[in-house]
């Protein structure tokens, strides 16, 4: 009898913990205006990614330097994805936000792949010329991201060019 009471107590404690965890994690969605404002603030940090992108394109940078710049851009995009993912968009925006975060994460992965393909002494332009398939895929992702940020009103989230 004591054992069954302990089991019921443990089961009740586990159920309570699960219930509280789900209640705490289910934050109230932000309004469209508040989500847009906060997401745009996060996206403003893409300026540093844009600066790194410009540096990567500089013909005086080669090999590991190009790889580092591309890595910085990819890391910044992943940070942006994580920060926006923590925001609670309104239900009406959730699907587009999820799609945007997936596209940005995939874009970051593609930049890392380009960086890994950079040979010693090779410029960014050289990597692009040898990786036309990956470049085309990244361009498609950038177009998709542009459409999504436009639909969401996240004008600060346009990918660096």
C-alpha positions as a printed Julia matrix, in Angstrom:
161×3 Matrix{Float64}:
  0.0    0.0     0.0
  2.79   2.42    0.9
  4.56   1.58   -2.37
  1.45   2.36   -4.44
  1.0    5.67   -2.6
  4.63   6.56   -3.36
  4.11   5.66   -7.03
  0.98   7.8    -7.2
  2.83  10.66   -5.5
  5.76  10.32   -7.93
  3.37  10.13  -10.87
  1.55  13.22   -9.61
  4.87  15.04   -9.1
  6.03  14.13  -12.6
  2.69  15.2   -14.1
  2.84  18.49  -12.2
  6.41  19.11  -13.37
  5.48  18.39  -16.98
  2.4   20.6   -16.7
  4.38  23.47  -15.19
  7.14  23.14  -17.78
  4.66  23.28  -20.63
  2.83  26.2   -19.05
  6.07  28.12  -18.56
  7.4   27.42  -22.05
  4.16  28.44  -23.73
  4.88  32.15  -23.68
  2.15  34.46  -24.83
  2.66  35.3   -28.5
  3.76  38.84  -29.24
  1.55  41.16  -31.23
  2.41  41.54  -34.91
  3.79  45.01  -34.23
  5.91  43.92  -31.25
  7.26  40.83  -33.02
  8.14  42.87  -36.11
  9.86  45.52  -34.0
 11.91  43.04  -31.99
 12.82  40.86  -34.97
 13.93  43.92  -36.95
 16.11  44.95  -34.0
 17.74  41.52  -34.08
 18.2   41.72  -37.83
 19.94  45.09  -37.59
 22.96  43.11  -36.42
 23.26  41.72  -39.95
 25.3   44.83  -40.71
 28.34  43.07  -39.21
 27.66  40.11  -41.51
 27.43  42.5   -44.44
 30.82  43.99  -43.52
 32.37  40.51  -43.34
 30.81  39.66  -46.7
 32.39  42.74  -48.3
 35.76  41.81  -46.82
 35.46  38.24  -48.13
 34.97  39.67  -51.63
 38.12  41.81  -51.43
 40.62  40.26  -53.89
 43.47  40.91  -51.45
 42.0   38.31  -49.09
 42.59  34.67  -49.93
 42.39  31.15  -48.54
 41.93  31.01  -44.78
 41.0   34.7   -44.64
 38.06  34.11  -46.99
 37.09  31.03  -44.99
 37.12  33.05  -41.74
 34.97  35.83  -43.2
 32.44  33.32  -44.55
 32.45  31.59  -41.15
 31.74  34.92  -39.42
 28.77  35.51  -41.69
 27.45  31.99  -41.11
 27.87  32.33  -37.33
 26.08  35.68  -37.32
 23.18  34.17  -39.27
 22.97  31.26  -36.84
 22.94  33.7   -33.92
 20.17  35.64  -35.61
 18.17  32.44  -36.13
 18.57  31.54  -32.44
 17.55  35.03  -31.26
 14.49  35.26  -33.48
 13.56  31.68  -32.59
 13.31  32.79  -28.95
 10.69  35.39  -29.87
  7.09  34.21  -29.82
  5.48  35.37  -33.07
  1.72  35.66  -33.41
  0.06  32.52  -34.75
 -0.63  34.24  -38.08
  3.13  34.71  -38.62
  4.45  31.46  -37.17
  4.64  29.48  -40.41
  6.47  32.23  -42.33
  8.83  32.82  -39.39
  9.65  29.1   -39.24
 10.25  29.07  -43.0
 12.51  32.12  -42.75
 14.57  30.63  -39.94
 14.99  27.4   -41.92
 16.13  29.35  -44.99
 18.61  31.43  -42.96
 20.05  28.33  -41.31
 20.42  26.62  -44.68
 22.08  29.75  -46.09
 24.55  29.73  -43.18
 25.37  26.08  -43.89
 25.95  26.92  -47.55
 28.36  29.7   -46.63
 30.29  27.27  -44.45
 30.46  24.85  -47.39
 31.87  27.59  -49.61
 34.41  28.43  -46.93
 35.49  24.79  -46.71
 36.04  24.73  -50.47
 38.38  27.72  -50.36
 41.89  26.61  -51.27
 45.07  28.33  -50.06
 45.67  31.45  -52.17
 42.15  31.34  -53.62
 39.99  34.45  -53.64
 36.28  34.53  -52.9
 35.64  35.11  -56.61
 37.62  31.98  -57.39
 35.52  29.94  -54.99
 32.34  31.3   -56.56
 33.52  30.41  -60.04
 34.29  26.83  -58.99
 31.05  26.38  -57.02
 28.33  27.54  -59.39
 25.85  24.93  -58.16
 26.24  26.03  -54.54
 26.14  29.71  -55.55
 22.91  29.14  -57.48
 21.41  27.35  -54.47
 22.43  30.23  -52.18
 20.94  32.75  -54.6
 17.66  30.82  -54.54
 17.72  30.83  -50.73
 18.43  34.57  -50.71
 15.46  35.15  -53.02
 13.24  33.01  -50.8
 14.44  34.88  -47.71
 13.76  38.22  -49.39
 10.17  37.2   -50.16
  9.65  35.96  -46.59
 11.1   39.05  -44.93
  8.93  41.18  -47.2
  5.82  39.2   -46.23
  6.75  39.53  -42.56
  7.7   43.2   -42.72
 11.24  42.44  -41.52
 13.07  44.94  -43.71
 16.24  44.73  -41.59
 16.5   40.98  -42.27
 17.53  41.2   -45.91
 20.59  39.01  -46.44
 23.89  40.78  -46.99
 25.02  41.18  -50.57
